[in-house]
């Protein structure tokens, strides 16, 4: 996907940010040291979970069943 304003891809922007952090870019560090923003996220909307619950429960042992059956958009926002 290209940026509407500069024609730069999202991948290129992320690569530039990663390089800046790797080179010790102080703009991304605070007094306690560097901070990491985790953008990894899982969603479990009921429409998806319903037909897939058995497989989801079988594939993972780290999440309780309620993690799949009680998911809401508000819960996801609260976790972020």
ABEGO torsion letter per residue (X at the ends): XBBAAAGBBAAAAAAAAAAAAAAGBAAABBAAEBBBBBABBBBBBAAAAAAAAAAAAAABAABBAAAAAABBAAAAAAAX
